[in-house]
Amino acid sequence: MTRSVLYTSSPLLASKTPLWRSKMIVAMLALGFVGLGARAAYVQVFGNDFFQRQGAVRFARTLELPANRGRILDRNGLILASSVPAASIWAIPEDVEKEDPEVQAKLRQLAKLLEMTPASLDAKLADEDKTFVWIKRQQDWDIGEKIKALGIKGIYQRKEYKRQYPEGEPAAHVVGFTNVEDQGQEGMELAFNKELGGKAGSRRVIKDRLGRVVEGVGEEVPPMDGQDIQLSIDSKVQYFAYQKLRDQVEKFKAKAGSVVVMDARTGELLALANYPSYVPDKRQHLTGEQLRNRAITDVFEPGSTMKPITIGIALETGKFKPETPIDTSPGRINVTGSTISDTHNYGLLTVAGVIQKSSNVGTTKISQQLTAQQMWEGFSAVGFGQKPQIAFPGAASGRLRPYKTWRPVEQATMSYGYGLSASLLQMTRSYTVFANDGRVIPATMLKRDEPPVGVPIFSERTANQVRHMLALAAGPGGTGQKAQTVGYSVGGKSGTARKQVGKNYAAGKYRAWFTGLAPIEKPRVIVAVMVDEPTQGSVYGGTVAAPVFSEVVQQTLRLMGVQPDMAVVPQIVANPVEESL
């Protein structure tokens, strides 16, 4: 039986509610809805831009899509530098459950994989207020895969690229290196950073507070990979030149050394080696001594290697011929109160003999019949005192003062390589004037498809005459006999320059030089060698630098496929002539 309820039987329900109370409740509800509507209108319509910006700041991110950096190749297409995928490890410290014993064990494995101490890893994860911290960047990709397999909450990784340098130390000064942001810092990596780097892409995404991508918004801009750069360098010649230079520097306990190998016809640099060097992708304890590309950035007084340039200028005036006699007795000469000497009294020499014996007195007497302007113009024309037009950072211009400021003694000393300065690259390039029938050609570190047009400086006759004088200097009775090589005729000039420290020349400190070309009739290569401060055994360029020239020339010409042009046995006398200092 259904029981009916009489609401009027309850005093509470039966009480009459005042009308104003119900009206107030309805009004309050209406006002609430009006407020919510107004707020919605403000958020969605009037204040929309502000809230959109705030949402973008908090959750919208633009992810950079890194471009793959271009490769650096040698002239034969062998890789000198390339990029490979790498894993960069990062963390959100507050999310890493460091108190959990299982997580602690995994963190110790992580530290081992990253070659870090547990203490150093803990230090990176110590600040729990941070929402992002790099643990270690650019690790091998397989290391990243092992870290991912650990599955540690709060530990993440990002795909980046890192550079590899297969040729290591021998090519380090040419190729250079990049930093952790993949930006070129030295060498060709710096010189062609824009071309190699390409252009990064981008992707607009929404992330949650843990940094996880929730969704993508907008269009993705794909990255543009960098261009490959092909150098003129031959990695085989580069390695051999570096190896022979290193052995010679260590043998004579020298401070440093450099070698430049140039294609005599095209001006392409086939090798540019320095010792000491460094490993480009292991740079934890580098010094400026290791990083400097001495062959391009450092300048020195070239000593007797300048004499062929002076003789070329003299021959070009018509005042001298190779057979013109020059009296060098008694082995010294006084110029405005300063004495210039030879190591021996050579007596009466021809102009060719002045080069062969490396006579300072003979070169001085020849320069006294030239004007300072003639010498300055000749030196400038072959590139001294001018910055080399080469795509390499930090190339030095050297020093060649205006001829109007030269005193007579300075004109004399400049004729045999003192009072001016040049880099080994400038010295190498200057000898192209003898290899190309009187034309000097520009140097390059990029592979050329066509030989350049040279600038005429000397006549073809003058260039040929000086070239044969250089052959005498490297032959029996000359100062550079140890430059001779098996199967190829060579010509070149040794030099031994006192080393200037401050305003004075340091006692017992020298630089040994040798610059030359081969084969002598139709030169294919020019090689310049400099050894800085040899301290054990000889200090002379003919003994210290010339043997490096010999071995590098022989190996380079063989690699170039140049046929031998002479008997295979070099002719070296027991007591070679030593050049004047």
C-alpha positions in Angstrom: 0.0 0.0 0.0 1.5 3.3 -1.1 1.9 5.8 1.7 1.2 9.4 0.7 3.3 12.2 2.0 1.7 15.4 3.2 4.2 18.2 2.8 2.0 20.5 4.9 2.5 18.2 7.9 6.2 19.3 8.1 6.6 22.7 9.9 9.8 23.4 7.9 8.2 22.6 4.6 5.1 24.3 5.4 6.8 27.6 6.3 6.4 30.3 3.7 9.6 31.5 2.0 10.0 35.2 1.5 9.7 36.3 -2.1 12.8 38.5 -2.0 15.0 35.6 -1.1 14.1 33.6 -4.1 14.5 36.6 -6.3 18.0 37.2 -4.9 19.1 33.7 -5.5 17.9 33.8 -9.1 19.7 37.2 -9.6 22.9 35.9 -8.2 22.8 32.9 -10.5 22.1 35.2 -13.4 25.0 37.5 -12.4 27.3 34.5 -12.2 26.4 33.4 -15.7 26.8 36.9 -17.0 30.3 37.1 -15.4 31.3 33.8 -16.9 30.1 34.9 -20.3 32.0 38.2 -20.0 35.1 36.4 -19.0 34.7 34.0 -21.9 34.2 36.9 -24.2 37.3 38.6 -22.9 39.4 35.5 -23.2 38.1 34.4 -26.5 37.6 37.8 -28.2 38.9 40.9 -26.6 42.0 39.5 -24.8 42.7 36.7 -27.2 46.1 37.9 -28.4 47.5 38.2 -24.9 46.4 34.7 -23.9 47.7 33.3 -27.2 51.1 34.8 -26.5 51.1 33.5 -22.9 50.2 30.0 -24.1 53.0 30.2 -26.8 55.5 31.3 -24.2 54.6 28.4 -21.8 54.0 25.5 -24.1 54.8 26.4 -27.7 58.4 25.8 -28.9 60.3 26.1 -32.1 62.5 23.0 -32.5 65.7 23.5 -34.6 66.2 20.8 -37.1 70.0 20.7 -37.5 71.5 20.6 -41.0 74.1 18.1 -41.8 77.5 19.9 -42.2 79.2 19.5 -45.5 82.2 17.3 -46.0 85.8 18.5 -46.6 87.5 16.5 -49.3 91.0 16.3 -50.6 91.7 16.7 -54.4 91.1 12.9 -54.9 87.8 12.9 -53.1 89.1 11.3 -49.9 87.3 12.6 -46.7 89.2 15.0 -44.5 86.2 16.0 -42.4 82.7 14.7 -42.2 79.7 14.8 -39.8 78.2 11.7 -38.1 75.0 11.4 -35.9 75.7 11.9 -32.2 73.6 11.7 -29.1 73.6 14.6 -26.7 72.4 13.6 -23.2 70.3 16.0 -21.1 68.1 15.8 -18.0 65.3 17.2 -15.9 66.9 16.9 -12.4 63.6 17.1 -10.5 62.3 14.1 -12.3 65.3 11.8 -11.6 64.4 9.6 -8.6 67.9 9.6 -7.2 66.8 8.0 -3.8 65.6 4.9 -5.6 68.3 2.1 -5.3 67.4 0.8 -8.7 67.8 4.2 -10.2 71.1 4.8 -8.4 72.5 1.6 -10.0 71.4 2.8 -13.4 72.9 6.2 -12.8 76.3 4.5 -12.1 76.0 2.7 -15.4 75.2 6.0 -17.1 78.3 7.6 -15.6 80.4 4.7 -16.8 79.0 4.9 -20.4 79.7 8.7 -20.4 83.2 8.2 -18.9 82.2 10.4 -16.0 82.7 9.9 -12.3 79.5 9.2 -10.3 80.3 12.4 -8.3 80.4 14.6 -11.4 77.1 13.2 -12.6 75.5 13.8 -9.2 76.7 17.3 -9.3 74.9 18.0 -12.6 71.7 16.5 -11.2 72.0 18.2 -7.8 69.9 21.3 -8.5 66.3 20.0 -8.6 65.0 23.5 -9.3 66.4 23.2 -12.9 64.1 21.9 -15.6 67.0 21.4 -18.1 70.7 20.5 -17.8 73.2 19.1 -20.3 74.9 16.0 -19.1 77.3 15.4 -22.0 77.1 16.4 -25.6 78.0 14.7 -28.9 78.5 11.1 -27.7 78.8 8.2 -30.1 75.4 7.1 -31.4 75.7 3.6 -30.0 76.4 5.1 -26.6 73.1 7.0 -26.9 71.3 3.7 -27.7 72.7 2.0 -24.6 71.7 5.0 -22.4 68.2 4.9 -23.9 68.0 1.2 -23.0 68.6 2.0 -19.3 65.2 3.8 -19.3 66.1 6.3 -16.5 63.2 8.7 -15.9 64.3 12.3 -16.4 67.2 11.4 -18.6 66.7 12.3 -22.3 68.8 12.7 -25.4 68.9 14.8 -28.5 70.2 13.9 -32.0 73.0 16.2 -33.1 76.0 15.9 -35.4 79.7 15.8 -34.6 82.8 16.1 -36.8 85.2 13.4 -37.5 88.7 13.9 -39.0 90.1 10.7 -40.5 93.5 12.2 -41.3 94.1 13.4 -37.7 97.3 15.3 -36.9 98.9 15.5 -40.4 96.0 17.6 -41.8 94.9 19.3 -38.6 96.2 22.8 -39.5 94.6 22.7 -42.9 91.2 21.3 -42.0 90.8 23.0 -38.5 87.9 22.0 -36.3 84.4 23.0 -35.1 83.1 23.7 -31.7 80.3 21.8 -29.9 77.7 24.0 -31.7 79.1 22.8 -35.1 80.6 26.2 -35.9 84.0 26.4 -37.6 86.8 27.6 -35.3 90.0 27.1 -37.2 91.3 26.3 -40.7 89.0 25.5 -43.6 86.2 24.8 -41.2 86.3 28.5 -40.3 87.1 29.8 -43.7 84.1 28.1 -45.3 81.9 27.9 -42.3 78.9 29.4 -44.1 79.1 27.1 -47.0 79.7 24.0 -45.0 77.2 24.8 -42.3 74.1 24.9 -44.5 70.9 26.2 -43.0 69.0 24.7 -40.1 65.3 23.9 -40.5 62.6 24.4 -37.9 59.4 22.7 -36.5 56.8 24.4 -34.3 55.4 22.2 -31.6 53.4 22.2 -28.4 55.2 20.7 -25.4 54.0 19.6 -21.9 55.8 20.6 -18.7 58.1 17.6 -19.0 59.3 18.7 -22.4 57.5 16.1 -24.3 56.0 17.0 -27.7 52.2 16.9 -27.6 51.5 18.0 -31.1 53.0 19.8 -34.1 51.6 23.2 -35.2 52.3 24.9 -38.5 54.5 23.8 -41.4 57.8 22.1 -40.9 60.8 23.9 -42.6 63.3 21.2 -43.7 67.0 21.8 -43.1 69.3 22.6 -46.0 72.5 20.5 -45.7 75.9 22.2 -46.2 78.0 22.0 -49.3 81.0 19.8 -49.7 84.3 21.6 -50.1 87.1 20.1 -52.2 90.6 21.2 -51.4 93.7 21.1 -53.5 95.5 19.1 -50.8 96.6 15.6 -51.6 96.2 13.6 -48.4 99.0 11.2 -49.3 101.5 14.1 -49.9 100.2 15.8 -46.8 100.8 12.7 -44.6 104.3 12.0 -46.1 105.4 15.7 -45.7 104.2 15.8 -42.1 105.9 12.5 -41.3 109.3 13.6 -42.7 109.1 17.1 -41.1 108.3 15.5 -37.7 111.2 13.2 -38.0 113.6 16.0 -38.8 112.3 18.3 -36.1 112.8 15.5 -33.5 116.2 14.5 -34.9 117.7 18.1 -34.6 115.7 18.8 -31.4 114.1 21.8 -33.0 111.3 23.9 -31.7 109.0 23.5 -34.7 108.8 23.2 -38.5 106.7 23.7 -41.6 106.5 22.3 -45.1 104.6 23.7 -48.1 104.2 21.7 -51.3 102.8 23.6 -54.3 101.9 22.5 -57.8 104.2 24.7 -59.9 101.8 25.0 -62.8 98.5 25.6 -61.1 99.4 27.2 -57.7 97.4 24.5 -55.9 98.8 23.6 -52.5 99.3 19.9 -52.4 100.4 19.9 -48.8 100.8 22.3 -45.9 102.2 20.6 -42.8 103.3 21.9 -39.4 104.9 20.3 -36.4 103.9 20.2 -33.6 100.3 19.5 -34.4 97.2 18.2 -32.7 94.3 15.8 -33.0 91.3 17.9 -34.2 88.6 16.0 -32.2 90.7 15.7 -29.0 91.5 19.2 -27.9 91.4 19.1 -24.1 95.0 20.4 -23.5 95.8 22.4 -26.6 98.3 25.4 -26.7 98.8 28.2 -29.2 102.0 26.5 -30.2 100.1 23.5 -31.5 97.2 25.4 -33.0 99.1 27.9 -35.1 99.4 27.2 -38.8 102.9 28.5 -38.9 103.4 28.2 -42.7 100.7 30.8 -43.2 100.4 32.9 -40.1 104.0 33.3 -38.9 106.5 35.5 -40.7 110.3 35.3 -40.6 113.4 36.8 -42.2 114.0 34.3 -45.0 117.8 34.7 -45.2 119.6 33.4 -48.3 116.4 32.0 -49.9 115.9 35.6 -51.0 119.1 35.7 -53.1 117.6 34.2 -56.3 114.9 37.0 -56.3 117.6 39.6 -56.0 119.6 38.0 -58.8 116.5 37.8 -61.0 115.9 41.5 -60.5 119.6 42.2 -61.4 119.5 40.0 -64.5 116.3 41.7 -65.7 118.0 45.2 -65.7 120.5 43.9 -68.3 123.5 45.0 -66.1 124.4 41.4 -65.3 124.6 38.0 -67.0 125.1 34.7 -65.3 128.8 34.8 -66.3 129.4 38.4 -65.1 132.4 38.3 -62.6 131.9 39.5 -59.0 135.0 39.8 -56.8 134.1 38.8 -53.3 137.6 39.1 -51.8 138.5 39.2 -49.0 135.2 37.6 -47.9 133.8 40.7 -46.4 132.6 44.2 -47.3 131.9 47.4 -45.3 128.7 49.2 -46.0 128.3 52.6 -44.2 130.2 51.3 -41.2 128.6 47.8 -41.0 130.6 44.7 -42.0 128.9 42.0 -44.2 130.8 38.7 -44.3 130.9 35.3 -46.0 131.8 32.1 -44.2 134.8 31.8 -46.6 136.7 34.0 -49.0 135.4 32.8 -52.3 137.4 35.3 -54.3 136.3 35.9 -57.9 132.8 34.4 -58.6 130.4 34.7 -61.4 126.8 35.8 -60.7 125.8 32.1 -61.0 128.6 31.3 -58.5 127.2 33.8 -56.0 124.0 31.7 -55.9 125.9 28.4 -55.8 128.2 29.5 -52.9 125.5 31.7 -51.3 127.8 34.6 -51.0 126.5 37.6 -49.0 129.3 39.8 -50.2 128.6 38.9 -53.9 124.8 39.6 -53.4 125.6 42.9 -51.7 127.8 44.0 -54.5 125.2 43.2 -57.0 122.5 45.0 -55.0 124.7 48.1 -54.9 124.2 48.5 -58.6 120.4 48.4 -58.3 118.2 51.2 -57.0 116.1 50.6 -53.8 113.0 51.2 -56.0 114.0 48.4 -58.4 114.5 46.0 -55.6 111.3 47.0 -53.8 109.2 46.7 -57.0 110.7 43.3 -57.7 110.1 42.0 -54.2 106.5 43.4 -54.2 105.7 41.9 -57.6 106.4 38.4 -56.4 104.2 38.9 -53.3 106.4 40.1 -50.4 104.7 42.7 -48.1 101.3 41.7 -49.4 98.6 39.5 -47.9 98.2 36.3 -49.9 94.9 36.1 -51.6 94.1 32.7 -50.2 90.9 31.4 -48.6 92.5 30.8 -45.2 92.0 32.8 -42.0 95.0 34.6 -40.5 97.2 34.6 -43.6 100.1 37.1 -42.8 101.3 39.8 -45.2 104.9 40.0 -43.9 106.9 43.1 -43.8 108.5 45.1 -46.6 109.1 48.7 -45.8 108.7 51.5 -48.5 112.0 51.8 -50.4 112.3 55.5 -49.7 113.1 54.7 -46.0 115.9 52.2 -46.9 119.4 53.0 -45.8 122.3 51.7 -47.9 123.1 48.9 -45.3 119.4 47.9 -45.2 119.3 47.6 -49.0 122.3 45.4 -48.8 120.9 43.1 -46.1 117.5 42.9 -47.8 119.3 41.5 -50.9 120.2 38.4 -48.9 117.0 38.1 -46.8 117.4 40.3 -43.7 115.4 43.4 -42.9 112.1 42.0 -44.4 109.9 39.2 -43.4 107.7 36.6 -45.1 105.7 33.5 -44.4 106.7 30.1 -45.8 103.7 30.3 -48.1 104.8 33.6 -49.5 108.3 32.2 -50.1 106.9 29.2 -51.9 104.7 31.4 -54.1 107.6 33.7 -55.0 109.4 30.8 -56.7 106.5 30.3 -59.1 108.1 33.1 -61.1 111.1 30.8 -61.9 108.8 27.7 -62.6 106.5 29.5 -65.0 108.9 31.3 -67.4 108.9 34.6 -65.4 105.2 34.7 -64.4 104.1 34.6 -60.8 100.8 32.7 -60.2 98.3 32.9 -57.2 98.2 30.2 -54.6 95.0 28.4 -53.7 93.9 25.7 -51.2 90.9 24.8 -53.4 91.1 22.4 -56.3 91.4 24.2 -59.7 89.9 23.0 -62.9 92.0 25.3 -65.1 95.5 26.7 -64.6 95.5 30.4 -63.7 96.9 33.2 -65.8 100.2 34.3 -64.3 101.4 37.9 -64.0 104.6 38.5 -65.9 107.5 39.7 -63.7 110.7 38.5 -65.4 111.4 37.5 -68.9 111.5 33.8 -69.8 115.2 34.0 -70.3 115.8 35.4 -66.8 113.6 32.8 -65.2 115.5 30.0 -67.0 118.9 31.5 -66.0 118.0 31.7 -62.4 116.5 28.2 -62.5 119.8 26.8 -63.7 121.6 28.7 -61.0 119.3 27.0 -58.4 120.4 23.7 -59.9 124.0 24.6 -59.3 123.2 25.5 -55.7 121.7 22.1 -55.2 124.5 20.3 -57.0 128.1 19.4 -56.3 129.9 22.5 -54.8 126.6 24.1 -53.8 125.1 24.7 -50.4 122.0 22.5 -50.9 123.5 19.2 -52.1 121.4 17.2 -49.7 118.3 18.4 -51.6 119.1 16.1 -54.5 116.7 13.3 -55.0 116.7 9.9 -56.7 115.6 10.1 -60.4 114.7 13.8 -60.6 116.7 17.0 -61.2 116.2 19.6 -58.6 117.1 23.3 -58.0 116.8 25.3 -54.8 118.3 27.6 -52.3 119.1 27.0 -48.7 119.0 29.6 -46.0 120.1 30.0 -42.4 118.7 33.1 -40.8 119.6 34.3 -37.4 116.5 34.5 -35.2 115.5 38.0 -34.0 114.1 38.3 -30.4 112.9 41.8 -29.7 115.3 44.3 -31.3 118.3 42.0 -31.3 119.4 38.7 -32.8 119.5 35.9 -30.2 122.8 34.1 -29.9 122.7 30.5 -31.1 119.1 30.7 -32.4 118.5 30.1 -36.1 115.9 29.1 -38.7 116.9 26.7 -41.3 115.3 27.1 -44.8 115.2 25.4 -48.1 113.1 26.4 -51.1 113.3 24.8 -54.5 111.6 23.2 -57.4 111.7 20.0 -59.6 112.3 18.8 -62.3 114.5 21.6 -63.2 113.6 21.9 -66.9 109.9 21.7 -66.5 109.1 22.2 -62.9 106.0 20.4 -61.5 106.4 21.1 -57.8 107.7 23.8 -55.5 108.6 22.8 -52.0 109.6 25.1 -49.1 110.8 23.8 -45.7 111.5 25.7 -42.5 112.8 24.2 -39.3 112.8 26.6 -36.3 115.6 26.6 -33.8 117.5 23.3 -34.4 119.6 22.7 -31.4 121.4 19.4 -32.0 123.9 19.0 -34.7 123.8 21.4 -37.6 121.8 24.6 -37.8 122.3 25.1 -41.6 119.4 25.0 -44.1 121.4 22.8 -46.4 121.8 20.1 -43.7 118.6 20.5 -41.7 115.9 21.5 -44.2 117.3 20.3 -47.6 116.9 16.5 -46.7 113.1 17.0 -46.1 112.8 18.8 -49.4 114.6 15.8 -51.1 112.3 13.2 -49.7 109.1 15.2 -50.2 109.9 16.1 -53.8 110.7 12.5 -54.7 107.5 11.1 -53.2 105.3 13.9 -54.6 106.5 13.6 -58.1 106.0 9.8 -58.1 102.4 10.3 -56.8 101.9 12.8 -59.6 103.1 10.3 -62.2 106.0 12.5 -63.3 108.7 10.5 -65.2 112.3 10.6 -63.9 114.5 12.9 -65.9 118.0 12.0 -64.7 120.4 9.3 -63.4 119.1 7.8 -60.1 122.2 8.5 -58.0 122.5 11.9 -56.3 126.0 13.5 -56.3 126.8 14.7 -52.8 130.4 15.6 -51.8 131.7 14.7 -48.4 132.0 18.2 -47.1 129.1 20.4 -48.6 129.5 24.1 -48.7 127.8 26.0 -45.8 125.9 29.1 -46.6 126.8 32.5 -45.1 124.7 33.6 -42.2 
